[in-house]
């Protein structure tokens, strides 16, 4: 019998590890294009992952123009 999957806390319900990896790459590199190169994906895949992450958490995480929307990043 396999152990039941642990559910993430409410704000993270629906967020995948892949989305968090993409988010981390974007935060580290400062751009979707650079993040795509870092993780070996095309830029559109990074954009799609970020959009689905924003849908999952219910707010805009990244402003396309300059900076992350979250303070301190």
C-alpha positions in Angstrom: 0.0 0.0 0.0 1.4 3.4 -1.0 1.3 6.3 1.4 -1.2 9.0 0.5 0.2 12.1 -1.2 0.6 15.0 1.2 -1.4 18.0 0.2 0.3 21.4 0.0 -1.0 24.2 2.2 -3.9 26.1 0.8 -2.0 28.9 -1.0 0.0 26.2 -2.8 -2.8 23.8 -3.6 -2.5 23.1 -7.3 1.1 24.3 -7.6 3.5 21.8 -9.2 7.2 21.2 -8.6 7.8 21.9 -12.2 6.1 25.3 -11.9 8.3 26.1 -8.9 11.4 25.1 -10.8 10.5 27.4 -13.6 9.7 30.2 -11.2 13.1 29.8 -9.5 14.9 29.9 -12.8 13.0 33.1 -13.8 13.7 34.7 -10.4 17.4 33.7 -10.6 18.0 34.9 -14.2 15.6 37.9 -14.3 14.0 36.9 -17.6 11.9 34.3 -19.2 14.4 33.9 -22.1 17.3 33.4 -19.8 15.4 31.0 -17.6 14.4 29.0 -20.6 18.1 28.7 -21.6 19.0 27.8 -18.0 16.5 24.9 -17.8 16.7 23.8 -21.4 13.3 24.8 -22.5 11.8 27.2 -25.1 10.7 30.6 -23.9 7.0 29.9 -24.6 7.1 26.9 -22.3 8.5 29.1 -19.5 5.7 31.6 -20.1 3.1 28.9 -20.0 4.4 27.5 -16.8 4.5 30.9 -15.2 0.9 31.6 -16.4 -0.3 28.3 -14.9 1.5 29.1 -11.6 -0.2 32.5 -11.5 -3.5 30.8 -12.1 -2.8 28.3 -9.3 -1.9 30.9 -6.7 -4.5 33.4 -7.8 -2.3 36.5 -8.4 0.2 37.9 -10.8 3.7 36.9 -9.8 5.8 38.5 -12.4 5.5 41.9 -14.2 6.7 41.4 -17.8 8.3 44.9 -17.9 10.8 45.0 -15.1 10.6 43.2 -11.8 8.9 40.5 -9.8 5.6 41.5 -8.2 6.7 39.9 -4.9 8.6 42.2 -2.6 12.2 41.1 -1.9 12.8 39.2 -5.1 
